[in-house]
Amino acid sequence: MKSHAEWEKKFTDAYNAYSDALFRFCFFRVFDREKAKEFVQDTFTRGWDYVRRGNNIKNIRAFLYTTARNIIIDEARKRNRMKTEPIENYENVLCENPKQTLNAEIEIACDELKKLDEPYREAVTMRFIDGFSPKEIAAFLGETENVVSVRIHRGVAKLRALLHRTFTP
């Protein structure tokens, strides 16, 4: 068992290493910056409380992602199903600034990503936004690597079709 000072350093190092990635992990599941920040804070708080109670964490990265995922699930249950906002028609959005155009396109992609069924959305998000390998995703979700690879492939195909319909006049 590690001392309080050792765990404090380990958590500080983990925060520095994983907080941004955990934020993206949360954000691309709830699509709300403030909620995502809150969830990251709650993740580290719960982890610290867990250690303070005398428990040991073998893989802090996996522990933090699992905790964040559970917080998101708890929040969704509290809301009795997350509701998405209707998609606006961005087809006629006129932006003189390329950065505004890119931001509008990213927002559209996020809206389309929300339309994917949860298993596909989670696999695609973990692969392309969080940067996990299919093997890491499989271990995290408790699935086989093959199942995860199929979900990623099908999720990307469905997302591509949704985006094609959105961007094709």
C-alpha positions as CSV (number, residue, x, y, z in Angstrom):
1,M,0.0,0.0,0.0
2,K,1.3,3.4,-0.9
3,S,1.7,6.3,1.5
4,H,-0.5,9.4,1.3
5,A,2.3,11.4,-0.2
6,E,2.9,8.7,-2.9
7,W,-0.7,8.7,-3.9
8,E,-0.9,12.5,-3.9
9,K,2.0,12.6,-6.4
10,K,0.5,9.8,-8.4
11,F,-2.8,11.6,-8.6
12,T,-1.1,14.9,-9.5
13,D,0.8,13.1,-12.3
14,A,-2.3,11.4,-13.5
15,Y,-4.2,14.7,-13.6
16,N,-1.4,16.3,-15.7
17,A,-1.3,13.3,-18.0
18,Y,-5.0,12.4,-18.4
19,S,-7.2,15.5,-17.5
20,D,-7.4,16.8,-21.1
21,A,-8.1,13.3,-22.6
22,L,-10.7,12.7,-19.9
23,F,-12.3,16.0,-20.7
24,R,-12.6,15.0,-24.4
25,F,-13.9,11.6,-23.3
26,C,-16.7,13.3,-21.3
27,F,-17.4,16.1,-23.7
28,F,-18.0,13.8,-26.7
29,R,-20.5,11.9,-24.7
30,V,-22.5,14.8,-23.2
31,F,-21.7,17.6,-25.7
32,D,-21.7,20.2,-22.9
33,R,-18.4,21.8,-21.9
34,E,-19.4,22.7,-18.3
35,K,-20.8,19.2,-17.6
36,A,-17.6,17.6,-19.1
37,K,-15.4,19.8,-16.8
38,E,-17.6,18.9,-13.8
39,F,-17.4,15.2,-14.7
40,V,-13.6,15.3,-14.9
41,Q,-13.4,17.0,-11.5
42,D,-15.8,14.4,-10.1
43,T,-13.7,11.6,-11.6
44,F,-10.6,12.7,-9.8
45,T,-12.5,13.5,-6.6
46,R,-14.0,10.0,-6.5
47,G,-10.6,8.5,-7.3
48,W,-9.0,10.3,-4.4
49,D,-11.8,9.4,-2.0
50,Y,-11.4,5.7,-3.1
51,V,-7.7,5.8,-2.3
52,R,-8.2,7.7,1.0
53,R,-10.5,4.9,2.1
54,G,-7.5,2.5,1.9
55,N,-8.2,1.0,-1.5
56,N,-5.5,0.4,-4.1
57,I,-5.6,1.2,-7.8
58,K,-3.6,-1.0,-10.1
59,N,-4.1,0.9,-13.4
60,I,-4.9,4.5,-12.7
61,R,-5.7,5.4,-16.3
62,A,-8.3,2.5,-16.6
63,F,-9.7,3.4,-13.2
64,L,-10.2,7.1,-14.2
65,Y,-11.9,6.3,-17.5
66,T,-14.1,3.7,-15.9
67,T,-15.1,6.2,-13.2
68,A,-15.8,8.9,-15.8
69,R,-17.9,6.5,-17.8
70,N,-19.9,5.6,-14.7
71,I,-20.4,9.3,-13.8
72,I,-21.8,9.9,-17.3
73,I,-24.1,6.9,-17.0
74,D,-25.3,8.0,-13.6
75,E,-26.1,11.5,-15.0
76,A,-28.0,10.0,-17.9
77,R,-30.0,7.9,-15.6
78,K,-30.8,10.9,-13.5
79,R,-32.1,12.7,-16.5
80,N,-34.1,9.6,-17.4
81,R,-32.6,9.6,-20.9
82,M,-30.5,12.3,-22.4
83,K,-32.4,14.4,-25.0
84,T,-30.7,15.8,-28.1
85,E,-31.6,19.1,-29.6
86,P,-33.0,19.1,-33.1
87,I,-30.5,19.6,-35.8
88,E,-30.5,23.0,-37.4
89,N,-30.3,23.3,-41.1
90,Y,-26.7,24.5,-41.6
91,E,-26.8,24.1,-45.4
92,N,-27.3,27.8,-46.0
93,V,-25.0,29.1,-43.2
94,L,-22.8,31.8,-44.8
95,C,-19.5,32.2,-43.1
96,E,-16.8,34.5,-44.4
97,N,-14.3,33.3,-41.9
98,P,-12.8,29.8,-42.6
99,K,-12.5,29.2,-38.9
100,Q,-16.3,29.8,-38.5
101,T,-17.0,27.5,-41.4
102,L,-14.8,24.8,-39.8
103,N,-16.5,25.3,-36.4
104,A,-19.9,25.0,-38.0
105,E,-18.9,21.8,-39.8
106,I,-17.5,20.4,-36.5
107,E,-20.8,21.2,-34.8
108,I,-22.7,19.4,-37.6
109,A,-20.4,16.4,-37.2
110,C,-21.0,16.3,-33.5
111,D,-24.8,16.5,-34.0
112,E,-24.6,13.6,-36.5
113,L,-22.4,11.6,-34.1
114,K,-25.2,11.9,-31.5
115,K,-27.5,10.1,-33.9
116,L,-25.4,6.9,-33.8
117,D,-26.6,4.1,-31.5
118,E,-24.6,4.1,-28.3
119,P,-22.3,1.2,-29.0
120,Y,-21.2,2.7,-32.3
121,R,-21.0,6.2,-31.0
122,E,-18.9,5.0,-28.0
123,A,-16.5,2.9,-30.2
124,V,-16.0,5.7,-32.8
125,T,-15.5,8.3,-30.1
126,M,-13.0,6.2,-28.2
127,R,-11.1,5.4,-31.4
128,F,-10.9,8.7,-33.2
129,I,-11.4,11.3,-30.5
130,D,-9.9,9.7,-27.4
131,G,-7.2,7.9,-29.5
132,F,-7.6,4.4,-28.0
133,S,-6.6,1.3,-30.0
134,P,-9.3,-1.3,-30.7
135,K,-7.5,-3.6,-28.2
136,E,-7.6,-0.9,-25.5
137,I,-11.3,-0.2,-26.2
138,A,-12.1,-3.9,-26.0
139,A,-10.4,-4.2,-22.6
140,F,-12.2,-1.1,-21.4
141,L,-15.7,-2.2,-22.6
142,G,-15.3,-5.9,-21.8
143,E,-15.8,-6.9,-25.4
144,T,-13.6,-8.8,-27.9
145,E,-11.2,-6.8,-30.1
146,N,-13.2,-8.1,-33.2
147,V,-16.5,-6.8,-31.8
148,V,-15.0,-3.4,-31.2
149,S,-13.4,-3.3,-34.7
150,V,-16.7,-4.2,-36.3
151,R,-18.5,-1.4,-34.3
152,I,-15.9,1.1,-35.3
153,H,-16.2,0.1,-39.0
154,R,-20.0,0.2,-39.0
155,G,-20.1,3.4,-36.9
156,V,-17.8,5.2,-39.3
157,A,-19.9,3.9,-42.3
158,K,-23.1,5.1,-40.6
159,L,-21.6,8.5,-39.7
160,R,-20.2,8.9,-43.2
161,A,-23.7,8.3,-44.6
162,L,-25.3,10.8,-42.2
163,L,-22.7,13.4,-43.1
164,H,-23.1,12.7,-46.8
165,R,-26.8,13.4,-46.5
166,T,-26.2,16.6,-44.5
167,F,-23.6,18.0,-46.8
168,T,-25.0,16.9,-50.2
169,P,-27.4,19.5,-51.7
